Amino acid sequence: MMDISRLSSHYKIRTLTDSDVDVILDLRQHNTLFYKYTEAKPTREEIRNDMRITPPGTALSDKYFIGFFEGQKLVAVMDLIDGYPKPENAYIGFFMMNQEYQGQQIGSAIIGDTAGYLRKIGKTAIRLAIDKGNPQSAHFWKKNGFKVILEVDVNGWTKLVAEKSLRER
């Protein structure tokens, strides 16, 4: 079991619940570029589904749908799966910054802290999927050390599977 409080050295982190749906919806609705490249839509139902869905072979206990907060302000949302696709991996199913905090290296700092903690607990890689064609997402993940390893089709949308090695170099 992960200690989510150790995923950031700067922000308070907690599990997001149904009572957070409206603040998550507000954060998502302000990130309009993201929704041009994905089948997902910023709705309450989609958020509730995202809170509960897990990849094949993983349990809900492996899932951490979390918020990074500065005071009461939601800075970022992350869906983190422990042990997917392999036990030594972690998977970021979703990561989105509050638009007010974008362009300030805060997202990169959160990903850096998260990667550091995952390395400390023995994870060897982080995987995620990028919506093909989304220039903002592709730039962000590449800048943070993720390399595309595979292209897959998901319901007619092309996803780029990317991975960041956590092995010491």
Secondary structure, DSSP 8 states (H G I E B T S, - for coil): ---GGGG-SSSEEEE--GGGHHHHHHHHHT-TTGGGSSS----HHHHHHHHH---TT--GGGEEEEEEEETTEEEEEEEEEET-SSTTEEEEEEEEE-GGGTTTTHHHHHHHHHHHHHHHTT--EEEEEEETT-HHHHHHHHHTT-EEEEEEEETTEEEEEEEEE-S--
